Amino acid sequence: MKESGSRFSLFLMELVIDLFLFVLCAAVCVGLLLHARSMSLESTRLTQAVYLAQSTAEALRAGDALPEAPDGYRYEVSQTEDSGLSTAEIEIFWGDTSLYTLETSWISALSGEEVAQP
């Protein structure tokens, strides 16, 4: 009888250890999933910021109206022109956080002249 009680105690101890290891592994997996989710959101925001900066740069170069920023995003443009060379810096923000900055330059057409494309 004493031997069966000892086996039962060992069996319960093994179950408790197995349960502890399972909970530990589950906690690690949940942590990894949460980290992956935050990386995915960051990647999505950065991709959107790059698209917005590219669209803004193309609109500046073409002389068109600047695109509207999606909800949560905003941009600031600083543009200079010197001897026919236009330069712009486009900074994209998510809330108050700067996500992406694009610096671009192009040759401006002088007084209605068309600039040859390479």
Biopython code that builds the backbone (N, CA, C, O; Angstrom):
import numpy as np
from Bio.PDB.StructureBuilder import StructureBuilder

atoms = [
    (1, "MET", "N", (0.814, -1.180, 0.000)),
    (1, "MET", "CA", (0.000, 0.000, 0.000)),
    (1, "MET", "C", (0.864, 1.253, 0.000)),
    (1, "MET", "O", (0.550, 2.242, -0.661)),
    (2, "LYS", "N", (1.957, 1.191, 0.754)),
    (2, "LYS", "CA", (2.853, 2.330, 0.826)),
    (2, "LYS", "C", (3.489, 2.602, -0.545)),
    (2, "LYS", "O", (3.721, 3.754, -0.911)),
    (3, "GLU", "N", (3.763, 1.550, -1.282)),
    (3, "GLU", "CA", (4.382, 1.696, -2.593)),
    (3, "GLU", "C", (3.430, 2.374, -3.582)),
    (3, "GLU", "O", (3.884, 3.184, -4.390)),
    (4, "SER", "N", (2.123, 2.072, -3.547)),
    (4, "SER", "CA", (1.173, 2.698, -4.462)),
    (4, "SER", "C", (0.982, 4.171, -4.116)),
    (4, "SER", "O", (0.788, 4.986, -5.018)),
    (5, "GLY", "N", (1.032, 4.535, -2.842)),
    (5, "GLY", "CA", (0.951, 5.939, -2.434)),
    (5, "GLY", "C", (2.156, 6.724, -2.917)),
    (5, "GLY", "O", (2.025, 7.877, -3.326)),
    (6, "SER", "N", (3.320, 6.112, -2.873)),
    (6, "SER", "CA", (4.543, 6.747, -3.341)),
    (6, "SER", "C", (4.498, 6.956, -4.842)),
    (6, "SER", "O", (4.924, 7.994, -5.348)),
    (7, "ARG", "N", (3.976, 5.959, -5.556)),
    (7, "ARG", "CA", (3.851, 6.098, -7.015)),
    (7, "ARG", "C", (2.863, 7.203, -7.371)),
    (7, "ARG", "O", (3.076, 7.971, -8.309)),
    (8, "PHE", "N", (1.782, 7.267, -6.607)),
    (8, "PHE", "CA", (0.776, 8.291, -6.861)),
    (8, "PHE", "C", (1.366, 9.685, -6.615)),
    (8, "PHE", "O", (1.094, 10.606, -7.386)),
    (9, "SER", "N", (2.151, 9.855, -5.580)),
    (9, "SER", "CA", (2.798, 11.142, -5.289)),
    (9, "SER", "C", (3.763, 11.528, -6.402)),
    (9, "SER", "O", (3.807, 12.686, -6.818)),
    (10, "LEU", "N", (4.532, 10.565, -6.881)),
    (10, "LEU", "CA", (5.451, 10.838, -7.989)),
    (10, "LEU", "C", (4.693, 11.214, -9.258)),
    (10, "LEU", "O", (5.105, 12.102, -10.005)),
    (11, "PHE", "N", (3.576, 10.520, -9.488)),
    (11, "PHE", "CA", (2.752, 10.817, -10.660)),
    (11, "PHE", "C", (2.196, 12.236, -10.570)),
    (11, "PHE", "O", (2.232, 12.971, -11.556)),
    (12, "LEU", "N", (1.684, 12.635, -9.404)),
    (12, "LEU", "CA", (1.155, 13.987, -9.226)),
    (12, "LEU", "C", (2.262, 15.029, -9.379)),
    (12, "LEU", "O", (2.039, 16.081, -9.980)),
    (13, "MET", "N", (3.423, 14.756, -8.855)),
    (13, "MET", "CA", (4.545, 15.686, -8.978)),
    (13, "MET", "C", (4.939, 15.849, -10.446)),
    (13, "MET", "O", (5.234, 16.957, -10.894)),
    (14, "GLU", "N", (4.942, 14.754, -11.183)),
    (14, "GLU", "CA", (5.263, 14.820, -12.610)),
    (14, "GLU", "C", (4.212, 15.633, -13.354)),
    (14, "GLU", "O", (4.554, 16.417, -14.240)),
    (15, "LEU", "N", (2.947, 15.463, -13.013)),
    (15, "LEU", "CA", (1.883, 16.244, -13.648)),
    (15, "LEU", "C", (2.033, 17.742, -13.355)),
    (15, "LEU", "O", (1.849, 18.574, -14.242)),
    (16, "VAL", "N", (2.363, 18.072, -12.118)),
    (16, "VAL", "CA", (2.544, 19.478, -11.753)),
    (16, "VAL", "C", (3.721, 20.074, -12.517)),
    (16, "VAL", "O", (3.634, 21.204, -12.999)),
    (17, "ILE", "N", (4.805, 19.342, -12.632)),
    (17, "ILE", "CA", (5.973, 19.814, -13.382)),
    (17, "ILE", "C", (5.622, 19.985, -14.858)),
    (17, "ILE", "O", (6.015, 20.969, -15.485)),
    (18, "ASP", "N", (4.877, 19.015, -15.415)),
    (18, "ASP", "CA", (4.456, 19.112, -16.818)),
    (18, "ASP", "C", (3.558, 20.322, -17.037)),
    (18, "ASP", "O", (3.696, 21.037, -18.030)),
    (19, "LEU", "N", (2.639, 20.545, -16.106)),
    (19, "LEU", "CA", (1.747, 21.702, -16.209)),
    (19, "LEU", "C", (2.544, 23.010, -16.135)),
    (19, "LEU", "O", (2.271, 23.939, -16.895)),
    (20, "PHE", "N", (3.507, 23.091, -15.247)),
    (20, "PHE", "CA", (4.364, 24.265, -15.132)),
    (20, "PHE", "C", (5.126, 24.514, -16.438)),
    (20, "PHE", "O", (5.201, 25.650, -16.905)),
    (21, "LEU", "N", (5.689, 23.456, -17.023)),
    (21, "LEU", "CA", (6.420, 23.609, -18.286)),
    (21, "LEU", "C", (5.483, 24.055, -19.410)),
    (21, "LEU", "O", (5.862, 24.876, -20.245)),
    (22, "PHE", "N", (4.266, 23.520, -19.432)),
    (22, "PHE", "CA", (3.296, 23.914, -20.446)),
    (22, "PHE", "C", (2.949, 25.392, -20.305)),
    (22, "PHE", "O", (2.921, 26.111, -21.304)),
    (23, "VAL", "N", (2.687, 25.857, -19.092)),
    (23, "VAL", "CA", (2.357, 27.262, -18.857)),
    (23, "VAL", "C", (3.535, 28.158, -19.241)),
    (23, "VAL", "O", (3.336, 29.224, -19.823)),
    (24, "LEU", "N", (4.735, 27.741, -18.925)),
    (24, "LEU", "CA", (5.920, 28.509, -19.284)),
    (24, "LEU", "C", (6.058, 28.629, -20.806)),
    (24, "LEU", "O", (6.326, 29.713, -21.324)),
    (25, "CYS", "N", (5.876, 27.520, -21.512)),
    (25, "CYS", "CA", (5.953, 27.540, -22.984)),
    (25, "CYS", "C", (4.840, 28.393, -23.580)),
    (25, "CYS", "O", (5.066, 29.134, -24.536)),
    (26, "ALA", "N", (3.637, 28.289, -23.016)),
    (26, "ALA", "CA", (2.515, 29.091, -23.503)),
    (26, "ALA", "C", (2.794, 30.579, -23.305)),
    (26, "ALA", "O", (2.483, 31.386, -24.181)),
    (27, "ALA", "N", (3.373, 30.949, -22.170)),
    (27, "ALA", "CA", (3.692, 32.360, -21.915)),
    (27, "ALA", "C", (4.729, 32.875, -22.910)),
    (27, "ALA", "O", (4.615, 34.002, -23.393)),
    (28, "VAL", "N", (5.723, 32.075, -23.215)),
    (28, "VAL", "CA", (6.738, 32.469, -24.199)),
    (28, "VAL", "C", (6.097, 32.648, -25.571)),
    (28, "VAL", "O", (6.399, 33.612, -26.275)),
    (29, "CYS", "N", (5.215, 31.728, -25.956)),
    (29, "CYS", "CA", (4.546, 31.820, -27.266)),
    (29, "CYS", "C", (3.663, 33.055, -27.354)),
    (29, "CYS", "O", (3.655, 33.731, -28.384)),
    (30, "VAL", "N", (2.926, 33.363, -26.304)),
    (30, "VAL", "CA", (2.082, 34.559, -26.295)),
    (30, "VAL", "C", (2.951, 35.813, -26.410)),
    (30, "VAL", "O", (2.599, 36.746, -27.132)),
    (31, "GLY", "N", (4.074, 35.837, -25.708)),
    (31, "GLY", "CA", (4.990, 36.978, -25.814)),
    (31, "GLY", "C", (5.518, 37.156, -27.227)),
    (31, "GLY", "O", (5.620, 38.277, -27.724)),
    (32, "LEU", "N", (5.854, 36.046, -27.872)),
    (32, "LEU", "CA", (6.339, 36.121, -29.256)),
    (32, "LEU", "C", (5.243, 36.607, -30.204)),
    (32, "LEU", "O", (5.512, 37.396, -31.110)),
    (33, "LEU", "N", (4.019, 36.144, -30.003)),
    (33, "LEU", "CA", (2.907, 36.583, -30.853)),
    (33, "LEU", "C", (2.631, 38.073, -30.673)),
    (33, "LEU", "O", (2.367, 38.768, -31.654)),
    (34, "LEU", "N", (2.684, 38.570, -29.458)),
    (34, "LEU", "CA", (2.473, 40.002, -29.222)),
    (34, "LEU", "C", (3.582, 40.835, -29.861)),
    (34, "LEU", "O", (3.320, 41.897, -30.425)),
    (35, "HIS", "N", (4.813, 40.352, -29.772)),
    (35, "HIS", "CA", (5.924, 41.061, -30.399)),
    (35, "HIS", "C", (5.775, 41.063, -31.920)),
    (35, "HIS", "O", (6.038, 42.075, -32.568)),
    (36, "ALA", "N", (5.359, 39.948, -32.483)),
    (36, "ALA", "CA", (5.145, 39.864, -33.933)),
    (36, "ALA", "C", (4.037, 40.811, -34.368)),
    (36, "ALA", "O", (4.127, 41.431, -35.428)),
    (37, "ARG", "N", (3.005, 40.925, -33.564)),
    (37, "ARG", "CA", (1.892, 41.828, -33.887)),
    (37, "ARG", "C", (2.374, 43.281, -33.903)),
    (37, "ARG", "O", (2.033, 44.037, -34.812)),
    (38, "SER", "N", (3.155, 43.667, -32.911)),
    (38, "SER", "CA", (3.642, 45.051, -32.874)),
    (38, "SER", "C", (4.591, 45.328, -34.039)),
    (38, "SER", "O", (4.585, 46.427, -34.592)),
    (39, "MET", "N", (5.402, 44.342, -34.414)),
    (39, "MET", "CA", (6.290, 44.517, -35.569)),
    (39, "MET", "C", (5.474, 44.669, -36.852)),
    (39, "MET", "O", (5.834, 45.460, -37.725)),
    (40, "SER", "N", (4.403, 43.932, -36.969)),
    (40, "SER", "CA", (3.540, 44.016, -38.140)),
    (40, "SER", "C", (2.891, 45.392, -38.244)),
    (40, "SER", "O", (2.837, 45.967, -39.331)),
    (41, "LEU", "N", (2.396, 45.928, -37.126)),
    (41, "LEU", "CA", (1.809, 47.264, -37.137)),
    (41, "LEU", "C", (2.843, 48.328, -37.500)),
    (41, "LEU", "O", (2.556, 49.249, -38.265)),
    (42, "GLU", "N", (4.035, 48.194, -36.950)),
    (42, "GLU", "CA", (5.110, 49.143, -37.263)),
    (42, "GLU", "C", (5.471, 49.089, -38.741)),
    (42, "GLU", "O", (5.691, 50.123, -39.371)),
    (43, "SER", "N", (5.529, 47.891, -39.286)),
    (43, "SER", "CA", (5.845, 47.722, -40.699)),
    (43, "SER", "C", (4.753, 48.327, -41.579)),
    (43, "SER", "O", (5.049, 48.962, -42.591)),
    (44, "THR", "N", (3.499, 48.131, -41.197)),
    (44, "THR", "CA", (2.378, 48.701, -41.953)),
    (44, "THR", "C", (2.438, 50.221, -41.939)),
    (44, "THR", "O", (2.232, 50.861, -42.971)),
    (45, "ARG", "N", (2.716, 50.798, -40.785)),
    (45, "ARG", "CA", (2.809, 52.263, -40.693)),
    (45, "ARG", "C", (3.965, 52.800, -41.524)),
    (45, "ARG", "O", (3.824, 53.823, -42.195)),
    (46, "LEU", "N", (5.105, 52.122, -41.486)),
    (46, "LEU", "CA", (6.257, 52.571, -42.258)),
    (46, "LEU", "C", (5.988, 52.465, -43.755)),
    (46, "LEU", "O", (6.352, 53.364, -44.513)),
    (47, "THR", "N", (5.361, 51.384, -44.184)),
    (47, "THR", "CA", (5.022, 51.222, -45.605)),
    (47, "THR", "C", (4.087, 52.327, -46.060)),
    (47, "THR", "O", (4.283, 52.906, -47.129)),
    (48, "GLN", "N", (3.067, 52.628, -45.256)),
    (48, "GLN", "CA", (2.131, 53.703, -45.589)),
    (48, "GLN", "C", (2.853, 55.047, -45.649)),
    (48, "GLN", "O", (2.555, 55.877, -46.508)),
    (49, "ALA", "N", (3.805, 55.264, -44.735)),
    (49, "ALA", "CA", (4.565, 56.514, -44.723)),
    (49, "ALA", "C", (5.416, 56.655, -45.983)),
    (49, "ALA", "O", (5.513, 57.745, -46.548)),
    (50, "VAL", "N", (6.027, 55.568, -46.421)),
    (50, "VAL", "CA", (6.842, 55.606, -47.642)),
    (50, "VAL", "C", (5.962, 55.921, -48.848)),
    (50, "VAL", "O", (6.340, 56.740, -49.686)),
    (51, "TYR", "N", (4.791, 55.281, -48.950)),
    (51, "TYR", "CA", (3.874, 55.564, -50.066)),
    (51, "TYR", "C", (3.430, 57.025, -50.062)),
    (51, "TYR", "O", (3.368, 57.665, -51.112)),
    (52, "LEU", "N", (3.125, 57.543, -48.885)),
    (52, "LEU", "CA", (2.685, 58.936, -48.788)),
    (52, "LEU", "C", (3.809, 59.893, -49.177)),
    (52, "LEU", "O", (3.565, 60.882, -49.869)),
    (53, "ALA", "N", (5.034, 59.613, -48.740)),
    (53, "ALA", "CA", (6.171, 60.467, -49.099)),
    (53, "ALA", "C", (6.432, 60.418, -50.608)),
    (53, "ALA", "O", (6.703, 61.451, -51.220)),
    (54, "GLN", "N", (6.355, 59.245, -51.200)),
    (54, "GLN", "CA", (6.566, 59.129, -52.648)),
    (54, "GLN", "C", (5.487, 59.875, -53.424)),
    (54, "GLN", "O", (5.788, 60.576, -54.390)),
    (55, "SER", "N", (4.233, 59.727, -53.007)),
    (55, "SER", "CA", (3.134, 60.414, -53.691)),
    (55, "SER", "C", (3.279, 61.921, -53.571)),
    (55, "SER", "O", (3.012, 62.654, -54.524)),
    (56, "THR", "N", (3.702, 62.382, -52.405)),
    (56, "THR", "CA", (3.901, 63.814, -52.191)),
    (56, "THR", "C", (5.040, 64.334, -53.054)),
    (56, "THR", "O", (4.926, 65.411, -53.639)),
    (57, "ALA", "N", (6.136, 63.587, -53.143)),
    (57, "ALA", "CA", (7.275, 64.002, -53.974)),
    (57, "ALA", "C", (6.879, 64.061, -55.453)),
    (57, "ALA", "O", (7.262, 64.989, -56.164)),
    (58, "GLU", "N", (6.123, 63.081, -55.904)),
    (58, "GLU", "CA", (5.680, 63.088, -57.304)),
    (58, "GLU", "C", (4.744, 64.256, -57.583)),
    (58, "GLU", "O", (4.815, 64.864, -58.651)),
    (59, "ALA", "N", (3.863, 64.578, -56.630)),
    (59, "ALA", "CA", (2.955, 65.710, -56.807)),
    (59, "ALA", "C", (3.722, 67.030, -56.825)),
    (59, "ALA", "O", (3.401, 67.919, -57.612)),
    (60, "LEU", "N", (4.727, 67.164, -55.970)),
    (60, "LEU", "CA", (5.548, 68.382, -55.975)),
    (60, "LEU", "C", (6.253, 68.555, -57.313)),
    (60, "LEU", "O", (6.250, 69.640, -57.896)),
    (61, "ARG", "N", (6.854, 67.474, -57.790)),
    (61, "ARG", "CA", (7.600, 67.546, -59.049)),
    (61, "ARG", "C", (6.684, 67.873, -60.222)),
    (61, "ARG", "O", (7.070, 68.605, -61.133)),
    (62, "ALA", "N", (5.474, 67.329, -60.195)),
    (62, "ALA", "CA", (4.532, 67.566, -61.290)),
    (62, "ALA", "C", (3.793, 68.888, -61.143)),
    (62, "ALA", "O", (3.135, 69.338, -62.081)),
    (63, "GLY", "N", (3.897, 69.518, -59.970)),
    (63, "GLY", "CA", (3.193, 70.782, -59.741)),
    (63, "GLY", "C", (1.720, 70.569, -59.445)),
    (63, "GLY", "O", (0.928, 71.504, -59.565)),
    (64, "ASP", "N", (1.335, 69.354, -59.061)),
    (64, "ASP", "CA", (-0.061, 69.044, -58.748)),
    (64, "ASP", "C", (-0.356, 69.347, -57.283)),
    (64, "ASP", "O", (0.528, 69.704, -56.504)),
    (65, "ALA", "N", (-1.629, 69.190, -56.941)),
    (65, "ALA", "CA", (-2.036, 69.344, -55.538)),
    (65, "ALA", "C", (-1.454, 68.193, -54.726)),
    (65, "ALA", "O", (-1.349, 67.065, -55.208)),
    (66, "LEU", "N", (-1.082, 68.493, -53.503)),
    (66, "LEU", "CA", (-0.499, 67.464, -52.641)),
    (66, "LEU", "C", (-1.581, 66.487, -52.199)),
    (66, "LEU", "O", (-2.729, 66.881, -51.995)),
    (67, "PRO", "N", (-1.221, 65.208, -52.049)),
    (67, "PRO", "CA", (-2.217, 64.200, -51.657)),
    (67, "PRO", "C", (-2.682, 64.402, -50.217)),
    (67, "PRO", "O", (-1.992, 65.005, -49.396)),
    (68, "GLU", "N", (-3.876, 63.877, -49.940)),
    (68, "GLU", "CA", (-4.383, 63.926, -48.566)),
    (68, "GLU", "C", (-3.743, 62.818, -47.756)),
    (68, "GLU", "O", (-3.574, 61.697, -48.235)),
    (69, "ALA", "N", (-3.390, 63.142, -46.528)),
    (69, "ALA", "CA", (-2.789, 62.136, -45.651)),
    (69, "ALA", "C", (-3.891, 61.271, -45.046)),
    (69, "ALA", "O", (-4.936, 61.792, -44.656)),
    (70, "PRO", "N", (-3.673, 59.953, -44.961)),
    (70, "PRO", "CA", (-4.656, 59.076, -44.317)),
    (70, "PRO", "C", (-4.812, 59.435, -42.838)),
    (70, "PRO", "O", (-3.979, 60.138, -42.265)),
    (71, "ASP", "N", (-5.882, 58.945, -42.239)),
    (71, "ASP", "CA", (-6.140, 59.218, -40.815)),
    (71, "ASP", "C", (-4.955, 58.810, -39.954)),
    (71, "ASP", "O", (-4.411, 57.716, -40.107)),
    (72, "GLY", "N", (-4.564, 59.690, -39.055)),
    (72, "GLY", "CA", (-3.457, 59.411, -38.144)),
    (72, "GLY", "C", (-2.116, 59.872, -38.671)),
    (72, "GLY", "O", (-1.162, 60.004, -37.904)),
    (73, "TYR", "N", (-2.027, 60.119, -39.967)),
    (73, "TYR", "CA", (-0.768, 60.553, -40.588)),
    (73, "TYR", "C", (-0.844, 62.039, -40.899)),
    (73, "TYR", "O", (-1.921, 62.592, -41.123)),
    (74, "ARG", "N", (0.316, 62.665, -40.907)),
    (74, "ARG", "CA", (0.441, 64.041, -41.390)),
    (74, "ARG", "C", (1.844, 64.189, -41.968)),
    (74, "ARG", "O", (2.732, 63.390, -41.672)),
    (75, "TYR", "N", (2.036, 65.205, -42.784)),
    (75, "TYR", "CA", (3.369, 65.419, -43.344)),
    (75, "TYR", "C", (3.705, 66.895, -43.346)),
    (75, "TYR", "O", (2.831, 67.761, -43.358)),
    (76, "GLU", "N", (4.997, 67.148, -43.334)),
    (76, "GLU", "CA", (5.517, 68.500, -43.443)),
    (76, "GLU", "C", (6.470, 68.538, -44.624)),
    (76, "GLU", "O", (7.304, 67.649, -44.799)),
    (77, "VAL", "N", (6.334, 69.581, -45.431)),
    (77, "VAL", "CA", (7.170, 69.727, -46.622)),
    (77, "VAL", "C", (7.936, 71.033, -46.515)),
    (77, "VAL", "O", (7.348, 72.086, -46.268)),
    (78, "SER", "N", (9.240, 70.966, -46.700)),
    (78, "SER", "CA", (10.036, 72.189, -46.819)),
    (78, "SER", "C", (10.699, 72.136, -48.188)),
    (78, "SER", "O", (11.415, 71.190, -48.515)),
    (79, "GLN", "N", (10.447, 73.166, -48.974)),
    (79, "GLN", "CA", (10.903, 73.179, -50.361)),
    (79, "GLN", "C", (11.726, 74.425, -50.619)),
    (79, "GLN", "O", (11.369, 75.519, -50.179)),
    (80, "THR", "N", (12.842, 74.254, -51.342)),
    (80, "THR", "CA", (13.681, 75.382, -51.739)),
    (80, "THR", "C", (13.973, 75.264, -53.224)),
    (80, "THR", "O", (13.915, 74.180, -53.804)),
    (81, "GLU", "N", (14.289, 76.408, -53.829)),
    (81, "GLU", "CA", (14.653, 76.409, -55.243)),
    (81, "GLU", "C", (15.854, 77.327, -55.418)),
    (81, "GLU", "O", (15.877, 78.450, -54.916)),
    (82, "ASP", "N", (16.852, 76.826, -56.141)),
    (82, "ASP", "CA", (18.062, 77.600, -56.359)),
    (82, "ASP", "C", (18.573, 77.315, -57.762)),
    (82, "ASP", "O", (18.936, 76.180, -58.071)),
    (83, "SER", "N", (18.604, 78.327, -58.608)),
    (83, "SER", "CA", (19.128, 78.232, -59.980)),
    (83, "SER", "C", (18.504, 77.082, -60.755)),
    (83, "SER", "O", (19.199, 76.348, -61.457)),
    (84, "GLY", "N", (17.196, 76.931, -60.624)),
    (84, "GLY", "CA", (16.502, 75.899, -61.391)),
    (84, "GLY", "C", (16.504, 74.518, -60.758)),
    (84, "GLY", "O", (15.905, 73.590, -61.302)),
    (85, "LEU", "N", (17.165, 74.368, -59.625)),
    (85, "LEU", "CA", (17.174, 73.083, -58.930)),
    (85, "LEU", "C", (16.252, 73.183, -57.725)),
    (85, "LEU", "O", (16.512, 73.934, -56.786)),
    (86, "SER", "N", (15.184, 72.421, -57.767)),
    (86, "SER", "CA", (14.242, 72.387, -56.643)),
    (86, "SER", "C", (14.613, 71.241, -55.714)),
    (86, "SER", "O", (14.951, 70.145, -56.161)),
    (87, "THR", "N", (14.547, 71.507, -54.434)),
    (87, "THR", "CA", (14.850, 70.508, -53.413)),
    (87, "THR", "C", (13.714, 70.513, -52.407)),
    (87, "THR", "O", (13.210, 71.569, -52.024)),
    (88, "ALA", "N", (13.320, 69.333, -51.990)),
    (88, "ALA", "CA", (12.253, 69.229, -50.996)),
    (88, "ALA", "C", (12.612, 68.168, -49.965)),
    (88, "ALA", "O", (13.232, 67.149, -50.269)),
    (89, "GLU", "N", (12.204, 68.445, -48.751)),
    (89, "GLU", "CA", (12.308, 67.457, -47.686)),
    (89, "GLU", "C", (10.893, 67.193, -47.198)),
    (89, "GLU", "O", (10.182, 68.110, -46.788)),
    (90, "ILE", "N", (10.499, 65.934, -47.248)),
    (90, "ILE", "CA", (9.146, 65.531, -46.863)),
    (90, "ILE", "C", (9.275, 64.628, -45.640)),
    (90, "ILE", "O", (9.913, 63.577, -45.694)),
    (91, "GLU", "N", (8.664, 65.052, -44.547)),
    (91, "GLU", "CA", (8.721, 64.263, -43.315)),
    (91, "GLU", "C", (7.312, 63.776, -42.979)),
    (91, "GLU", "O", (6.371, 64.567, -42.908)),
    (92, "ILE", "N", (7.180, 62.476, -42.775)),
    (92, "ILE", "CA", (5.888, 61.852, -42.497)),
    (92, "ILE", "C", (5.801, 61.527, -41.005)),
    (92, "ILE", "O", (6.738, 60.985, -40.417)),
    (93, "PHE", "N", (4.662, 61.869, -40.408)),
    (93, "PHE", "CA", (4.441, 61.645, -38.980)),
    (93, "PHE", "C", (3.244, 60.729, -38.765)),
    (93, "PHE", "O", (2.264, 60.772, -39.508)),
    (94, "TRP", "N", (3.347, 59.908, -37.740)),
    (94, "TRP", "CA", (2.197, 59.152, -37.215)),
    (94, "TRP", "C", (1.966, 59.719, -35.821)),
    (94, "TRP", "O", (2.727, 59.447, -34.892)),
    (95, "GLY", "N", (0.905, 60.510, -35.687)),
    (95, "GLY", "CA", (0.711, 61.238, -34.432)),
    (95, "GLY", "C", (1.823, 62.266, -34.301)),
    (95, "GLY", "O", (1.969, 63.134, -35.162)),
    (96, "ASP", "N", (2.602, 62.179, -33.243)),
    (96, "ASP", "CA", (3.732, 63.097, -33.046)),
    (96, "ASP", "C", (5.065, 62.441, -33.364)),
    (96, "ASP", "O", (6.114, 63.063, -33.202)),
    (97, "THR", "N", (5.038, 61.195, -33.814)),
    (97, "THR", "CA", (6.261, 60.444, -34.072)),
    (97, "THR", "C", (6.633, 60.519, -35.548)),
    (97, "THR", "O", (5.815, 60.215, -36.416)),
    (98, "SER", "N", (7.863, 60.923, -35.826)),
    (98, "SER", "CA", (8.363, 60.957, -37.200)),
    (98, "SER", "C", (8.675, 59.529, -37.649)),
    (98, "SER", "O", (9.455, 58.819, -37.015)),
    (99, "LEU", "N", (8.047, 59.126, -38.754)),
    (99, "LEU", "CA", (8.250, 57.767, -39.268)),
    (99, "LEU", "C", (9.260, 57.706, -40.406)),
    (99, "LEU", "O", (10.044, 56.762, -40.496)),
    (100, "TYR", "N", (9.241, 58.718, -41.277)),
    (100, "TYR", "CA", (10.026, 58.615, -42.492)),
    (100, "TYR", "C", (10.315, 60.012, -43.011)),
    (100, "TYR", "O", (9.460, 60.894, -42.941)),
    (101, "THR", "N", (11.515, 60.214, -43.530)),
    (101, "THR", "CA", (11.889, 61.478, -44.149)),
    (101, "THR", "C", (12.458, 61.190, -45.534)),
    (101, "THR", "O", (13.333, 60.340, -45.698)),
    (102, "LEU", "N", (11.947, 61.909, -46.522)),
    (102, "LEU", "CA", (12.403, 61.752, -47.895)),
    (102, "LEU", "C", (12.965, 63.085, -48.365)),
    (102, "LEU", "O", (12.309, 64.121, -48.260)),
    (103, "GLU", "N", (14.179, 63.047, -48.881)),
    (103, "GLU", "CA", (14.797, 64.233, -49.480)),
    (103, "GLU", "C", (14.887, 63.976, -50.976)),
    (103, "GLU", "O", (15.373, 62.933, -51.413)),
    (104, "THR", "N", (14.415, 64.933, -51.748)),
    (104, "THR", "CA", (14.396, 64.767, -53.195)),
    (104, "THR", "C", (14.763, 66.079, -53.876)),
    (104, "THR", "O", (14.555, 67.160, -53.326)),
    (105, "SER", "N", (15.309, 65.967, -55.074)),
    (105, "SER", "CA", (15.672, 67.142, -55.878)),
    (105, "SER", "C", (15.295, 66.884, -57.319)),
    (105, "SER", "O", (15.286, 65.741, -57.775)),
    (106, "TRP", "N", (14.984, 67.950, -58.034)),
    (106, "TRP", "CA", (14.676, 67.841, -59.448)),
    (106, "TRP", "C", (14.971, 69.175, -60.107)),
    (106, "TRP", "O", (15.020, 70.220, -59.458)),
    (107, "ILE", "N", (15.165, 69.107, -61.406)),
    (107, "ILE", "CA", (15.440, 70.313, -62.186)),
    (107, "ILE", "C", (14.109, 70.905, -62.598)),
    (107, "ILE", "O", (13.287, 70.240, -63.229)),
    (108, "SER", "N", (13.904, 72.158, -62.237)),
    (108, "SER", "CA", (12.653, 72.838, -62.551)),
    (108, "SER", "C", (12.698, 73.357, -63.980)),
    (108, "SER", "O", (13.749, 73.763, -64.475)),
    (109, "ALA", "N", (11.543, 73.338, -64.634)),
    (109, "ALA", "CA", (11.439, 73.925, -65.970)),
    (109, "ALA", "C", (11.420, 75.445, -65.818)),
    (109, "ALA", "O", (10.711, 75.974, -64.962)),
    (110, "LEU", "N", (12.192, 76.147, -66.642)),
    (110, "LEU", "CA", (12.269, 77.600, -66.554)),
    (110, "LEU", "C", (11.263, 78.231, -67.501)),
    (110, "LEU", "O", (11.255, 77.926, -68.694)),
    (111, "SER", "N", (10.433, 79.092, -66.990)),
    (111, "SER", "CA", (9.451, 79.872, -67.735)),
    (111, "SER", "C", (8.741, 79.062, -68.814)),
    (111, "SER", "O", (8.743, 79.443, -69.984)),
    (112, "GLY", "N", (8.148, 77.972, -68.431)),
    (112, "GLY", "CA", (7.335, 77.180, -69.342)),
    (112, "GLY", "C", (8.109, 76.218, -70.222)),
    (112, "GLY", "O", (7.497, 75.488, -71.002)),
    (113, "GLU", "N", (9.437, 76.188, -70.128)),
    (113, "GLU", "CA", (10.224, 75.250, -70.930)),
    (113, "GLU", "C", (9.979, 73.835, -70.430)),
    (113, "GLU", "O", (9.726, 73.612, -69.246)),
    (114, "GLU", "N", (10.058, 72.909, -71.330)),
    (114, "GLU", "CA", (9.910, 71.517, -70.941)),
    (114, "GLU", "C", (11.291, 70.917, -70.737)),
    (114, "GLU", "O", (12.187, 71.123, -71.556)),
    (115, "VAL", "N", (11.465, 70.191, -69.671)),
    (115, "VAL", "CA", (12.741, 69.567, -69.354)),
    (115, "VAL", "C", (12.755, 68.172, -69.961)),
    (115, "VAL", "O", (11.835, 67.379, -69.759)),
    (116, "ALA", "N", (13.821, 67.890, -70.711)),
    (116, "ALA", "CA", (13.938, 66.569, -71.338)),
    (116, "ALA", "C", (14.158, 65.504, -70.266)),
    (116, "ALA", "O", (14.954, 65.695, -69.347)),
    (117, "GLN", "N", (13.458, 64.398, -70.387)),
    (117, "GLN", "CA", (13.594, 63.283, -69.455)),
    (117, "GLN", "C", (14.654, 62.326, -69.975)),
    (117, "GLN", "O", (14.713, 62.062, -71.176)),
    (118, "PRO", "N", (15.498, 61.798, -69.081)),
    (118, "PRO", "CA", (16.531, 60.860, -69.543)),
    (118, "PRO", "C", (15.936, 59.531, -69.954)),
    (118, "PRO", "O", (16.666, 58.630, -70.367)),
]
sb = StructureBuilder()
sb.init_structure("model")
sb.init_model(0)
sb.init_chain("A")
sb.init_seg("    ")
for serial, (resi, resn, name, xyz) in enumerate(atoms, 1):
    if name == "N":
        sb.init_residue(resn, " ", resi, " ")
    sb.init_atom(name, np.array(xyz, "f"), 0.0, 1.0, " ", f" {name:<3s}", serial, name[0])
structure = sb.get_structure()
